[in-house]
Amino acid sequence: MILIHNGLVITRDPARPLIEGGAVLVEGNRIVWVGKGPEPEPFPAGLSGVPERIDAGGGLVMPGFINAHTHCYSTFARGMAAKPAAGFEEVLRNLWWRLDKGLSPEDLYYSAVPPMIDSIRSGVTSIIDHHASPFAVSGSLRAIAAAAALLGLRCNLCYEVSDRDGEEIALQGIRENRDFARECGGRHDDMAGSLFGLHAQMTLSDRTLDRCLVEAGDTGFHVHAAEGTGDVNDALAKYGMRAVERLYRRGILGPKTLAVHCVHVNREEIAMLRESGALVIHNPQSNMANAVGTCPAPELMGRGVLVGLGSDGYTADMTESYKTAAILHKHHAGNPSAAWAEPPKMFFENNRIIMNRLMEGETGILREGAYADIIVVDYKPPTPLHAGNLDAQLLFGLSGRLTDTALINGRVVMRRRELPGIDEEALLAKSREHARALWNRI
């Protein structure tokens, strides 16, 4: 048992959003009590023993953050020489497709470890990852899952199927998704889940999409959708319809499908996203960096589409994505009153709904029965903090790097900024070694 006490508990439970001087009791991988005071009196029935105590020091006790879309392997691009690109298609060809082709089977584990460490240090306890390594497909998701297991990070993984490297590699990607999904099907703690990954419709033929639909079964898809104008133009030229419309008509969209980006969508496609129940993931920093445009997230949400928040591998700190989303839409609209409610809803509420839709249990909330994914954040507000201004306090005052302690699935994965049992220096040295060799190869 673990008792986290002496904190301002932010539950994300509408029935009891804030508890001053609160505490959270964990047994196994679940929360068994949330309340006020140094400890429950009496202890919940059925519990025995004396809990280990974690003093929050008057800081915030919160559900761990969720990153609804990232690419762990993209960390190996950090600092890599790349030519300036004239447009998004050049970014893909000159950077990302160059990088993913160079990944070897031995690189995969060490490409995943650093962003996972950064995630935990930034208060992120769950990630949804989209992987590509076309010349190291088989076993790639198992390697990434092994990195997550070492660090104790909750994850959902998929492999990016694409025709851009030939039919055989596309078939390997289909098999990798299928086999990993079967492996995850036997898990009961939901520490590693799966989706069926697709790159984008512009690199997928009808034949390959049909094969994916057959092999995916009940598994949802994780697909880049209408990120750049090239995806839309490709669909119009080849199929006489727009990118999201093609995904909809091919049967890819559904209540467990993540349609990532959705920057270039029209009103008809928004209706298709809503009707299918697809989950849109907004990645504001990546969209700005690639100069692809601005996802109409407020309009999507206003028309009934559930929109979550990701980083697209641009950062591990989801508070950065939160802050960027909050200002991007004001700037885009030329209206300082725009997008007040949508960014916190994306980050705190919708990411929780998305992750829980893909799991057996519940995370992203502090209440009895939920998974014990909890962070302690060293934030002391300079002004009164209450339920009515909570999201504004977090927007302007919070940084993921203020996370002091983290529990995932009831396990302490970071205590006082140290990761117990993890030799970070040795792992990062190996990562640099693999990155250097990869850069030399490509």
C-alpha positions in Angstrom: 0.0 0.0 0.0 1.1 3.6 -0.7 -0.5 6.7 0.9 0.2 10.0 -0.9 -0.7 12.8 1.6 -0.3 16.5 2.4 -1.2 17.8 -1.0 -3.8 19.7 -2.9 -5.5 16.7 -4.6 -6.8 17.5 -8.1 -9.0 14.5 -8.9 -10.5 15.4 -12.3 -13.7 13.9 -10.9 -16.5 16.5 -11.4 -18.2 15.2 -8.2 -15.2 16.3 -6.1 -12.6 18.2 -8.2 -10.3 19.6 -5.5 -9.4 18.4 -2.0 -7.2 20.7 0.1 -5.0 18.8 2.5 -6.0 15.6 0.7 -4.6 12.1 0.3 -4.8 9.2 -2.0 -4.4 5.6 -0.9 -3.2 2.9 -3.4 -3.3 -0.8 -3.0 -1.8 -2.9 -5.8 -2.4 -1.1 -9.1 -5.6 0.7 -8.0 -6.7 3.7 -6.1 -8.8 2.5 -3.1 -9.5 5.8 -1.3 -9.4 9.5 -2.0 -10.2 12.0 0.7 -9.3 14.7 3.2 -6.8 14.3 6.0 -3.5 12.6 6.6 -5.0 9.2 6.2 -8.4 7.4 5.9 -10.2 6.9 9.2 -10.9 4.0 9.4 -8.9 2.3 6.6 -11.1 0.9 3.9 -12.4 -2.6 4.7 -10.2 -5.5 3.6 -6.9 -3.6 3.7 -4.1 -4.6 6.1 -0.7 -3.4 7.0 0.9 0.0 7.2 1.1 1.9 4.0 4.3 3.4 2.6 3.9 7.2 2.9 4.7 9.8 0.2 4.6 13.4 1.5 3.4 15.7 -1.3 4.9 18.6 0.6 1.9 20.8 -0.1 2.2 20.4 -3.8 -0.4 19.1 -6.3 -1.5 15.5 -6.5 -2.9 14.8 -9.9 -3.7 12.1 -12.4 -0.7 11.5 -14.7 -0.8 13.2 -18.1 -1.7 11.3 -21.3 0.0 11.9 -24.7 -2.5 10.8 -27.3 -0.1 10.7 -30.2 3.7 10.5 -30.4 6.5 8.9 -32.3 9.2 7.7 -29.9 11.7 6.9 -32.7 11.7 10.6 -33.7 13.9 11.4 -30.8 16.8 10.1 -32.9 16.3 13.1 -35.2 17.2 15.5 -32.4 20.3 17.4 -33.6 20.5 15.4 -36.8 21.7 17.4 -39.9 18.8 18.0 -42.2 18.3 20.3 -45.2 15.8 23.1 -45.0 12.5 22.0 -46.6 10.3 24.0 -49.0 7.2 22.2 -47.8 5.8 19.3 -45.7 6.4 16.7 -48.4 10.1 17.6 -48.4 10.1 17.3 -44.6 8.8 13.8 -44.9 11.3 12.8 -47.6 14.4 14.5 -46.3 13.9 13.9 -42.6 11.4 11.4 -41.4 11.5 8.8 -44.2 15.2 9.1 -44.3 15.4 8.5 -40.6 12.9 5.6 -40.3 14.6 3.7 -43.2 17.9 3.8 -41.3 16.6 2.3 -38.1 18.0 -1.2 -37.3 16.4 -3.7 -35.0 19.1 -2.9 -32.4 18.2 0.8 -32.5 14.5 0.5 -31.6 14.8 -0.1 -27.9 17.3 2.7 -27.4 15.3 5.1 -29.6 12.3 4.6 -27.3 14.0 4.8 -23.9 15.0 8.5 -23.9 11.6 9.9 -24.8 10.0 7.6 -22.3 12.3 8.9 -19.6 11.5 12.4 -20.7 7.8 11.6 -20.6 7.9 10.3 -17.0 10.0 13.3 -15.9 7.3 15.5 -17.5 4.4 13.9 -15.6 3.2 11.8 -18.6 2.2 8.3 -17.4 0.5 7.0 -20.7 1.5 7.4 -24.3 0.0 6.3 -27.6 2.8 5.7 -30.0 2.9 5.4 -33.8 6.1 3.6 -35.0 7.9 3.2 -38.4 11.1 1.3 -39.2 10.5 -0.2 -42.7 13.8 -2.2 -42.7 13.3 -3.4 -39.1 9.6 -4.2 -38.9 9.4 -7.6 -37.3 9.5 -7.4 -33.5 9.7 -3.6 -33.5 6.6 -3.2 -31.3 7.9 -5.8 -28.9 11.2 -3.8 -28.6 9.3 -0.6 -27.8 7.1 -2.4 -25.3 10.2 -3.7 -23.6 11.5 -0.2 -23.1 8.1 0.9 -21.7 8.1 -2.1 -19.4 11.6 -1.3 -18.1 10.5 2.2 -17.1 7.0 1.3 -16.1 5.3 3.5 -18.7 1.7 2.7 -19.8 1.6 2.6 -23.6 -0.5 1.8 -26.7 1.6 0.9 -29.7 1.1 0.4 -33.4 3.2 0.0 -36.6 2.8 2.4 -39.5 1.7 0.4 -42.6 2.6 2.1 -45.8 3.1 1.2 -49.5 5.9 3.6 -50.0 8.7 1.0 -49.5 7.0 -1.8 -51.5 4.4 -4.5 -51.0 6.6 -6.9 -49.0 7.3 -4.2 -46.3 3.7 -3.3 -46.2 2.8 -6.9 -45.6 5.4 -7.1 -42.8 3.8 -4.0 -41.2 0.3 -5.6 -41.4 1.7 -8.8 -39.7 3.5 -6.8 -37.0 0.3 -5.0 -36.1 -1.7 -8.2 -36.1 0.8 -10.2 -34.1 1.3 -7.5 -31.4 -2.5 -7.0 -31.1 -2.8 -10.8 -30.4 0.0 -10.6 -27.9 -1.7 -7.7 -26.1 -5.0 -9.4 -26.1 -3.9 -11.7 -23.2 -2.9 -8.8 -20.9 -5.0 -8.0 -17.9 -3.2 -4.9 -16.5 -3.4 -2.9 -19.8 0.1 -1.7 -19.5 0.6 -2.3 -23.2 -2.2 -2.0 -25.7 -2.4 -1.9 -29.4 -4.0 -0.2 -32.4 -3.6 -1.0 -36.1 -1.2 1.6 -37.5 -1.5 3.3 -40.9 0.8 6.1 -42.3 -1.7 8.2 -44.3 -4.1 7.5 -47.1 -1.7 9.0 -49.6 0.8 6.1 -49.2 -1.9 3.4 -49.0 -3.6 1.6 -51.9 -7.1 0.3 -51.8 -5.6 -3.2 -51.9 -3.5 -2.6 -48.8 -6.3 -0.9 -46.9 -8.5 -3.9 -47.6 -5.8 -6.2 -46.2 -5.6 -4.0 -43.1 -9.3 -4.1 -42.6 -9.3 -7.9 -42.7 -6.4 -8.3 -40.3 -7.4 -5.6 -37.9 -10.7 -7.2 -36.8 -12.0 -5.3 -33.8 -8.7 -3.3 -33.3 -9.0 0.4 -34.0 -6.8 2.2 -36.4 -4.2 4.9 -35.7 -3.7 7.0 -38.9 -2.4 10.3 -40.1 -5.3 12.1 -41.7 -5.3 15.3 -43.8 -2.1 16.6 -42.1 -0.9 18.5 -45.2 -2.6 19.6 -48.4 -0.6 16.9 -50.3 -2.8 14.2 -48.6 -6.0 15.9 -49.7 -4.7 16.5 -53.3 -3.5 12.9 -53.6 -6.9 11.6 -52.6 -8.7 13.9 -55.0 -6.4 13.0 -57.9 -6.5 9.2 -57.4 -9.9 8.6 -56.0 -12.1 11.6 -56.6 -12.6 12.3 -53.0 -10.8 14.1 -50.1 -8.5 12.3 -47.6 -10.8 11.9 -44.6 -13.7 11.1 -46.9 -11.7 8.2 -48.4 -10.9 6.9 -44.9 -14.5 7.1 -44.0 -15.8 5.4 -47.1 -13.1 2.6 -46.9 -14.3 1.8 -43.3 -11.2 3.0 -41.5 -12.9 5.5 -39.2 -14.7 4.2 -36.1 -15.0 4.8 -32.3 -11.5 3.3 -31.6 -9.8 5.0 -34.6 -7.4 7.9 -34.0 -7.5 10.3 -36.9 -4.4 12.3 -36.3 -4.1 16.0 -37.3 -7.2 16.6 -39.5 -5.9 20.0 -40.4 -7.5 20.1 -43.9 -11.1 18.9 -43.4 -14.3 20.4 -44.7 -17.8 20.4 -43.2 -18.8 17.2 -44.9 -15.7 15.4 -43.5 -16.3 16.8 -40.0 -19.8 15.2 -40.2 -18.2 11.9 -41.2 -15.8 12.1 -38.3 -18.7 12.7 -35.9 -20.9 10.0 -37.4 -18.2 7.4 -37.3 -17.2 8.3 -33.7 -13.6 8.7 -34.7 -11.2 10.3 -32.3 -9.2 13.3 -33.7 -5.8 14.1 -32.2 -4.6 17.7 -32.4 -0.8 18.3 -32.4 -0.4 22.0 -32.4 3.4 22.4 -32.1 4.1 19.9 -34.9 1.5 21.5 -37.2 3.1 24.9 -36.6 6.7 23.5 -37.1 5.7 21.8 -40.4 3.7 24.8 -41.5 0.8 22.6 -42.6 -1.9 24.8 -41.1 -4.1 24.8 -38.1 -6.5 22.0 -37.1 -10.0 23.5 -36.7 -10.2 21.8 -33.3 -12.7 24.3 -31.8 -15.1 23.8 -34.8 -14.6 20.0 -34.6 -15.5 20.0 -30.9 -18.4 22.3 -31.4 -19.8 19.9 -34.0 -19.6 16.9 -31.8 -16.2 15.4 -32.6 -14.1 14.3 -29.7 -10.6 15.9 -30.0 -7.6 14.9 -27.9 -4.1 16.3 -27.6 -0.8 14.9 -28.7 2.7 16.0 -29.3 3.6 14.1 -32.5 7.0 13.5 -31.0 7.8 17.2 -31.0 8.1 17.2 -27.2 7.6 14.8 -24.3 6.1 17.5 -22.1 2.4 17.6 -22.7 2.0 20.9 -20.8 3.8 22.5 -23.8 1.2 21.1 -26.1 -1.5 22.4 -23.8 0.0 25.9 -23.7 0.5 26.0 -27.5 -3.1 24.9 -28.2 -4.4 27.6 -25.9 -2.6 30.4 -27.8 -2.5 29.0 -31.4 -6.3 29.2 -31.9 -6.5 32.7 -30.5 -3.7 33.7 -32.9 -5.3 31.9 -35.8 -8.7 33.4 -35.2 -7.3 36.9 -34.5 -9.5 36.8 -31.4 -8.2 36.7 -27.8 -11.5 35.3 -26.6 -11.2 32.2 -28.8 -10.5 28.7 -27.5 -10.7 29.2 -23.7 -12.5 26.0 -22.9 -11.3 23.7 -25.7 -7.6 23.2 -24.8 -8.2 22.0 -21.2 -11.0 19.8 -22.4 -8.7 18.2 -25.0 -5.9 17.6 -22.6 -7.5 16.6 -19.3 -11.0 15.2 -20.2 -10.8 14.0 -23.8 -7.3 12.4 -23.5 -8.7 10.4 -20.5 -11.8 9.3 -22.6 -9.6 8.3 -25.5 -7.1 6.3 -23.3 -9.9 4.6 -21.4 -11.7 3.7 -24.6 -8.6 1.7 -25.6 -8.2 0.0 -22.2 -10.0 -2.3 -19.9 -9.7 0.0 -16.9 -9.7 3.7 -16.1 -6.9 6.2 -15.9 -6.7 10.0 -16.0 -8.8 10.4 -12.8 -8.3 10.0 -9.1 -11.2 8.0 -7.7 -11.7 4.6 -6.2 -11.2 1.8 -8.6 -9.1 3.8 -11.2 -5.6 2.7 -12.1 -3.0 4.3 -9.8 -1.4 6.6 -12.4 -0.6 9.6 -10.1 1.9 12.5 -10.1 3.0 14.8 -7.4 3.9 18.3 -8.8 5.9 20.9 -7.0 3.6 23.8 -7.8 2.7 26.3 -5.1 0.2 28.8 -6.6 1.0 32.5 -6.1 -2.7 33.3 -6.1 -5.7 31.5 -4.7 -6.4 28.2 -6.6 -10.0 26.8 -6.7 -12.2 24.7 -8.9 -13.2 27.7 -10.9 -9.7 28.8 -11.9 -7.9 25.4 -11.8 -7.3 25.1 -15.6 -6.0 28.7 -15.9 -3.7 28.1 -13.0 -2.3 25.0 -14.7 -2.1 26.7 -18.0 0.0 29.6 -16.8 1.8 28.1 -13.9 2.4 24.4 -14.6 5.3 22.8 -16.4 5.7 19.0 -16.7 9.2 19.4 -15.4 7.8 20.4 -12.0 6.8 16.7 -11.6 8.5 15.4 -8.5 7.1 11.9 -8.0 5.2 9.6 -10.3 3.3 6.3 -9.8 2.1 4.2 -12.8 -0.1 1.2 -12.2 0.7 1.6 -8.5 4.4 1.4 -9.0 6.7 4.3 -8.0 8.5 5.0 -11.3 10.0 8.4 -10.1 10.7 9.6 -6.6 12.1 13.0 -6.0 13.1 13.3 -9.6 15.0 10.0 -9.5 13.9 6.8 -11.4 14.5 3.9 -9.0 16.5 1.1 -10.4 17.2 2.9 -13.7 20.7 3.7 -14.8 19.9 6.7 -16.9 23.4 7.6 -17.7 24.2 4.2 -19.1 20.9 4.1 -21.1 21.4 7.6 -22.6 25.0 6.7 -23.5 23.8 3.7 -25.4 21.1 5.9 -27.1 23.8 8.3 -28.2 25.9 5.5 -29.5 23.0 4.1 -31.6 22.0 7.6 -32.8 25.6 8.4 -33.9 25.8 5.1 -35.9 22.4 5.8 -37.5 23.4 9.3 -38.6 26.6 7.9 -40.1 24.6 5.3 -42.1 22.1 7.7 -43.5 
